[in-house]
Amino acid sequence: QAMEGLRLTEFSLRGGSEMEIKGRMVSPELLPGYIRRLNGEKAFQGRSFAVLTMKGREEAAAAASGDRGEPAYIEFSLASREPDALATERRP
């Protein structure tokens, strides 16, 4: 699903049921519409997200890189489970 002002930077599946989507958007108001569009896709039906994290570009980028006139954005991550829970399951 393509959406003006929102782009994906990472998509991962673990074990066929655990998933995480990461991306950037110019406005947080775009995310609910994007999720609704994903829910309409056959591959996403019956799946749900348990965790949403968002942070502004200032927090996400290394502070040392400075502002180079880049447009402001918000990084987001949608995950089906807490990252710590996934890491715990992978430990022997």
Stockholm file with secondary structure:
# STOCKHOLM 1.0

chainA/1-92         QAMEGLRLTEFSLRGGSEMEIKGRMVSPELLPGYIRRLNGEKAFQGRSFAVLTMKGREEAAAAASGDRGEPAYIEFSLASREPDALATERRP
#=GR chainA/1-92 SS CCBTTEEEEEEEEETTTEEEEEEEESCTTHHHHHHHHHHTSGGGTTCCCCEEEEEEHHHHSCGGGCCCSCCCCEEEEEESSCHHHHHHHHCC
#=GC SS_cons        CCBTTEEEEEEEEETTTEEEEEEEESCTTHHHHHHHHHHTSGGGTTCCCCEEEEEEHHHHSCGGGCCCSCCCCEEEEEESSCHHHHHHHHCC
//
